[in-house]
Amino acid sequence: MLDQAEARLQQWLEKEYHGEMQYMAAHGLKRSRPALLEPGTLSVISVRMDYLVEPHELMTQNLEQPSKAYISRYALGRDYHKVMRQRLKKLAQKIESNIGALGYRVFVDSAPVLEKPIAEQAGLGWIGKHTNLIQKQAGSWFFLGEIYTDIALPADKPSIQSHCGRCQTCIEVCPTAAIVAPYLVDARRCISYLTIELKGAIPLEFRPLIGNRIYGCDDCQLFCPWNRFADLSMEKDFSVRHQLNDVSLEVLFAWDEATFLANTEGSPIRRIGHERWLRNIAVALGNMPADSSVVAVLESRLDHSSEIVREHVHWALSEQRKKSAGR
C-alpha cells in the first residue's frame, strides 16, 4: 500500500536531503510498514486537525515587516502533539466503547510514521508539490495524526489525483529554493530545517534569505492558491500566546533563558532551546534595515556564553554596519 512512498523515502535519504535528521533513516522499514512499528496492526485511522488562527492578510503583513518576528503558524499556540494525542486517545476509547476491546496506539508526528502518504491513502487529500498534504476545502493548514489498530476496517478510497496542475507557486516563492523539483524538498535548504532542526551554525549562504523568519517558514503554504479556501480553526488550544504573531525581534532577543522557558512552556518552540532561539533572532536582526538601536541590542549579546550565539551576533553586526556604510 505504501510501496511507492517507501521507495521515494529511500531515494530521498540516498540524496542526503534529510541533513542532520538522522531519525529519518534510523528505523528501517517501520515508517512504511505499520505492522513492523506496531505488531498486529491491521488498519490505520488517519485524521486531520485544522490549526490556522488568523487570515492570510495578517500573516503576509507580519512577514513584510522586517522588525517583527515571523513564527510558523503551527507553533503560535499549545504544542499540537499533546492536543492531538489526547483527542486521538478519546477517539480510540469512543470506538472501543462501541465495538469492545481493541488494541491500538496513537501517533502524532512522534514516531516513524509516513503520515502524509498514509493520509493520502485514506483519502484526506493529495500531496502537493511542496510535499504537504492538500485538501480542496481545507487547504493544507492542518496537523495529521494516526490510530494504529488491530481491527480490520474497510479502506477509504485513496486520493490518487493531484490537483496542483501546472501551478508552481510554492516552488517559486520558497526563499531558499528548497523545493528542488516538484514533490521533492532538500531539507538542508529549508528554513524550517535551518531554524528548528539544525543544531549548529546556519550556513552563510542562507542567512540573508531567512529574512525575519525565526522559527519555521510558511511561504509554500501561505501563497498556495488552495489555501484561499482554508477556514480558521476554532480550537482554543491553538490560539496565539504571548502575541507571537505580532512582536518585535528586539523584544524576543531580550528574553533571557528563564523568560524563554516560561513563555514557551507547553509550546513546540521550546524544543529548540534558548541558544538556537537567540541564533535565529540574531540572523533576523542582521537582515533588518540599518538601525542603531538594532546594533545596540546585538552588542548586548556579544559576551554570550554560547559560541554559536556569538558567531551569529557578529555576523548580524557586520550586516548592519555594511548597510549603514552604504547609506
LINCORRA-V607398 format. One record per residue. RES is the residue in one small letter. PHI is phi in whole degrees, 0 to 359 (999 if undefined). D_CENTER is the distance of its C-alpha to the mean C-alpha in Angstrom with 2 decimals. Layout:
res:RES phi:PHI d_center:D_CENTER
res:RES phi:PHI d_center:D_CENTER
This chain:
res:m phi:999 d_center:26.23
res:l phi:249 d_center:23.19
res:d phi:300 d_center:25.36
res:q phi:294 d_center:23.84
res:a phi:296 d_center:20.26
res:e phi:298 d_center:21.71
res:a phi:294 d_center:23.45
res:r phi:295 d_center:20.48
res:l phi:298 d_center:18.47
res:q phi:297 d_center:21.57
res:q phi:295 d_center:22.01
res:w phi:297 d_center:18.47
res:l phi:294 d_center:19.16
res:e phi:296 d_center:22.60
res:k phi:280 d_center:21.31
res:e phi:62 d_center:19.34
res:y phi:289 d_center:16.19
res:h phi:277 d_center:14.29
res:g phi:59 d_center:15.59
res:e phi:276 d_center:15.75
res:m phi:281 d_center:13.73
res:q phi:298 d_center:17.15
res:y phi:297 d_center:16.13
res:m phi:290 d_center:15.28
res:a phi:249 d_center:19.01
res:a phi:271 d_center:20.51
res:h phi:241 d_center:21.32
res:g phi:58 d_center:23.47
res:l phi:265 d_center:23.65
res:k phi:296 d_center:22.31
res:r phi:296 d_center:19.02
res:s phi:261 d_center:21.11
res:r phi:231 d_center:24.12
res:p phi:309 d_center:23.50
res:a phi:291 d_center:27.05
res:l phi:283 d_center:26.58
res:l phi:284 d_center:23.74
res:e phi:231 d_center:25.62
res:p phi:307 d_center:29.30
res:g phi:93 d_center:30.98
res:t phi:293 d_center:28.04
res:l phi:248 d_center:29.53
res:s phi:218 d_center:26.95
res:v phi:237 d_center:23.26
res:i phi:264 d_center:22.40
res:s phi:253 d_center:19.01
res:v phi:227 d_center:17.83
res:r phi:238 d_center:15.29
res:m phi:220 d_center:14.68
res:d phi:290 d_center:14.06
res:y phi:228 d_center:12.20
res:l phi:296 d_center:13.07
res:v phi:244 d_center:15.33
res:e phi:208 d_center:16.85
res:p phi:296 d_center:18.36
res:h phi:302 d_center:17.03
res:e phi:300 d_center:19.94
res:l phi:292 d_center:18.84
res:m phi:294 d_center:15.39
res:t phi:293 d_center:17.25
res:q phi:298 d_center:19.85
res:n phi:299 d_center:17.53
res:l phi:294 d_center:16.10
res:e phi:273 d_center:19.76
res:q phi:254 d_center:21.02
res:p phi:298 d_center:20.71
res:s phi:276 d_center:21.97
res:k phi:261 d_center:19.17
res:a phi:278 d_center:15.79
res:y phi:252 d_center:12.75
res:i phi:242 d_center:9.81
res:s phi:309 d_center:6.71
res:r phi:295 d_center:8.57
res:y phi:290 d_center:6.93
res:a phi:256 d_center:7.98
res:l phi:283 d_center:11.41
res:g phi:245 d_center:13.31
res:r phi:289 d_center:14.08
res:d phi:304 d_center:11.95
res:y phi:295 d_center:11.24
res:h phi:304 d_center:12.36
res:k phi:290 d_center:15.72
res:v phi:298 d_center:16.16
res:m phi:287 d_center:15.61
res:r phi:299 d_center:17.46
res:q phi:297 d_center:20.38
res:r phi:293 d_center:20.54
res:l phi:295 d_center:20.57
res:k phi:296 d_center:23.33
res:k phi:296 d_center:25.27
res:l phi:296 d_center:25.02
res:a phi:298 d_center:26.30
res:q phi:294 d_center:29.06
res:k phi:295 d_center:29.99
res:i phi:299 d_center:30.41
res:e phi:298 d_center:32.41
res:s phi:292 d_center:34.65
res:n phi:264 d_center:35.54
res:i phi:241 d_center:36.12
res:g phi:101 d_center:36.85
res:a phi:302 d_center:35.36
res:l phi:215 d_center:32.55
res:g phi:269 d_center:30.45
res:y phi:205 d_center:26.72
res:r phi:212 d_center:23.49
res:v phi:256 d_center:20.19
res:f phi:224 d_center:16.71
res:v phi:221 d_center:13.25
res:d phi:51 d_center:10.77
res:s phi:228 d_center:13.43
res:a phi:205 d_center:15.81
res:p phi:290 d_center:16.52
res:v phi:230 d_center:16.02
res:l phi:275 d_center:15.43
res:e phi:301 d_center:13.76
res:k phi:289 d_center:13.58
res:p phi:299 d_center:17.09
res:i phi:295 d_center:18.42
res:a phi:297 d_center:17.28
res:e phi:296 d_center:18.84
res:q phi:295 d_center:21.95
res:a phi:277 d_center:22.09
res:g phi:85 d_center:22.31
res:l phi:279 d_center:19.21
res:g phi:156 d_center:18.47
res:w phi:240 d_center:18.18
res:i phi:277 d_center:15.62
res:g phi:280 d_center:15.48
res:k phi:295 d_center:16.04
res:h phi:272 d_center:12.39
res:t phi:75 d_center:12.03
res:n phi:269 d_center:10.29
res:l phi:280 d_center:12.88
res:i phi:238 d_center:15.06
res:q phi:237 d_center:17.85
res:k phi:306 d_center:20.74
res:q phi:272 d_center:21.10
res:a phi:250 d_center:17.59
res:g phi:68 d_center:15.58
res:s phi:227 d_center:11.98
res:w phi:277 d_center:10.76
res:f phi:207 d_center:10.95
res:f phi:267 d_center:10.02
res:l phi:241 d_center:12.20
res:g phi:213 d_center:14.70
res:e phi:222 d_center:17.95
res:i phi:243 d_center:21.48
res:y phi:272 d_center:23.39
res:t phi:224 d_center:27.04
res:d phi:264 d_center:30.50
res:i phi:255 d_center:31.92
res:a phi:275 d_center:32.41
res:l phi:246 d_center:31.00
res:p phi:295 d_center:31.69
res:a phi:280 d_center:28.83
res:d phi:284 d_center:27.31
res:k phi:287 d_center:27.62
res:p phi:290 d_center:24.68
res:s phi:273 d_center:22.99
res:i phi:265 d_center:24.60
res:q phi:250 d_center:24.65
res:s phi:277 d_center:22.04
res:h phi:248 d_center:22.57
res:c phi:284 d_center:20.92
res:g phi:58 d_center:24.44
res:r phi:272 d_center:25.09
res:c phi:300 d_center:22.21
res:q phi:235 d_center:20.43
res:t phi:305 d_center:18.63
res:c phi:299 d_center:15.09
res:i phi:291 d_center:16.79
res:e phi:289 d_center:18.96
res:v phi:270 d_center:16.59
res:c phi:302 d_center:14.08
res:p phi:301 d_center:15.15
res:t phi:248 d_center:15.39
res:a phi:54 d_center:16.52
res:a phi:282 d_center:13.87
res:i phi:274 d_center:14.73
res:v phi:283 d_center:18.06
res:a phi:195 d_center:19.50
res:p phi:307 d_center:18.84
res:y phi:70 d_center:16.61
res:l phi:220 d_center:16.07
res:v phi:245 d_center:13.28
res:d phi:270 d_center:14.35
res:a phi:302 d_center:11.38
res:r phi:296 d_center:13.82
res:r phi:259 d_center:13.79
res:c phi:283 d_center:10.14
res:i phi:296 d_center:9.34
res:s phi:298 d_center:5.87
res:y phi:295 d_center:8.29
res:l phi:296 d_center:11.05
res:t phi:264 d_center:9.98
res:i phi:240 d_center:8.38
res:e phi:277 d_center:9.94
res:l phi:292 d_center:13.07
res:k phi:267 d_center:15.77
res:g phi:262 d_center:18.50
res:a phi:285 d_center:19.33
res:i phi:284 d_center:17.21
res:p phi:306 d_center:19.45
res:l phi:304 d_center:21.78
res:e phi:296 d_center:21.27
res:f phi:265 d_center:17.68
res:r phi:302 d_center:18.33
res:p phi:294 d_center:20.08
res:l phi:278 d_center:17.48
res:i phi:287 d_center:14.68
res:g phi:63 d_center:16.74
res:n phi:255 d_center:15.77
res:r phi:276 d_center:11.98
res:i phi:257 d_center:11.90
res:y phi:207 d_center:8.42
res:g phi:76 d_center:5.62
res:c phi:206 d_center:7.00
res:d phi:243 d_center:7.87
res:d phi:307 d_center:11.14
res:c phi:294 d_center:11.21
res:q phi:269 d_center:10.80
res:l phi:303 d_center:12.78
res:f phi:257 d_center:15.68
res:c phi:289 d_center:15.78
res:p phi:303 d_center:19.23
res:w phi:293 d_center:18.39
res:n phi:281 d_center:16.30
res:r phi:295 d_center:19.64
res:f phi:262 d_center:20.51
res:a phi:287 d_center:17.67
res:d phi:270 d_center:19.18
res:l phi:286 d_center:18.06
res:s phi:281 d_center:17.28
res:m phi:263 d_center:20.23
res:e phi:286 d_center:18.53
res:k phi:295 d_center:19.68
res:d phi:297 d_center:17.33
res:f phi:266 d_center:14.45
res:s phi:298 d_center:16.81
res:v phi:294 d_center:16.10
res:r phi:254 d_center:17.34
res:h phi:53 d_center:19.35
res:q phi:54 d_center:19.04
res:l phi:290 d_center:15.71
res:n phi:268 d_center:15.50
res:d phi:202 d_center:18.83
res:v phi:220 d_center:19.65
res:s phi:282 d_center:21.11
res:l phi:299 d_center:19.92
res:e phi:297 d_center:23.34
res:v phi:297 d_center:23.06
res:l phi:291 d_center:19.85
res:f phi:291 d_center:21.38
res:a phi:278 d_center:24.38
res:w phi:297 d_center:22.71
res:d phi:278 d_center:24.38
res:e phi:296 d_center:22.87
res:a phi:297 d_center:24.51
res:t phi:294 d_center:23.15
res:f phi:302 d_center:19.59
res:l phi:294 d_center:19.96
res:a phi:292 d_center:21.71
res:n phi:280 d_center:19.33
res:t phi:248 d_center:16.19
res:e phi:299 d_center:18.09
res:g phi:75 d_center:16.34
res:s phi:246 d_center:12.99
res:p phi:294 d_center:9.80
res:i phi:296 d_center:10.44
res:r phi:302 d_center:13.61
res:r phi:298 d_center:12.41
res:i phi:278 d_center:12.48
res:g phi:77 d_center:16.02
res:h phi:293 d_center:18.27
res:e phi:299 d_center:19.06
res:r phi:290 d_center:15.68
res:w phi:302 d_center:15.29
res:l phi:292 d_center:18.63
res:r phi:305 d_center:17.94
res:n phi:295 d_center:15.09
res:i phi:290 d_center:17.26
res:a phi:301 d_center:20.28
res:v phi:300 d_center:18.83
res:a phi:296 d_center:18.12
res:l phi:294 d_center:21.64
res:g phi:295 d_center:23.09
res:n phi:276 d_center:21.72
res:m phi:290 d_center:23.48
res:p phi:302 d_center:26.97
res:a phi:306 d_center:29.77
res:d phi:203 d_center:30.43
res:s phi:296 d_center:32.78
res:s phi:291 d_center:31.02
res:v phi:293 d_center:27.78
res:v phi:300 d_center:29.96
res:a phi:296 d_center:31.42
res:v phi:296 d_center:28.11
res:l phi:296 d_center:27.00
res:e phi:298 d_center:30.44
res:s phi:293 d_center:30.08
res:r phi:251 d_center:27.63
res:l phi:297 d_center:29.77
res:d phi:256 d_center:31.18
res:h phi:299 d_center:27.99
res:s phi:293 d_center:28.40
res:s phi:271 d_center:25.36
res:e phi:296 d_center:26.17
res:i phi:299 d_center:22.55
res:v phi:297 d_center:22.58
res:r phi:301 d_center:26.07
res:e phi:298 d_center:25.32
res:h phi:285 d_center:22.52
res:v phi:294 d_center:24.79
res:h phi:300 d_center:27.63
res:w phi:298 d_center:25.65
res:a phi:296 d_center:24.69
res:l phi:296 d_center:28.34
res:s phi:298 d_center:29.54
res:e phi:296 d_center:27.45
res:q phi:298 d_center:28.77
res:r phi:290 d_center:32.32
res:k phi:297 d_center:32.20
res:k phi:291 d_center:31.28
res:s phi:297 d_center:34.05
res:a phi:293 d_center:36.53
res:g phi:271 d_center:35.74
res:r phi:295 d_center:36.52
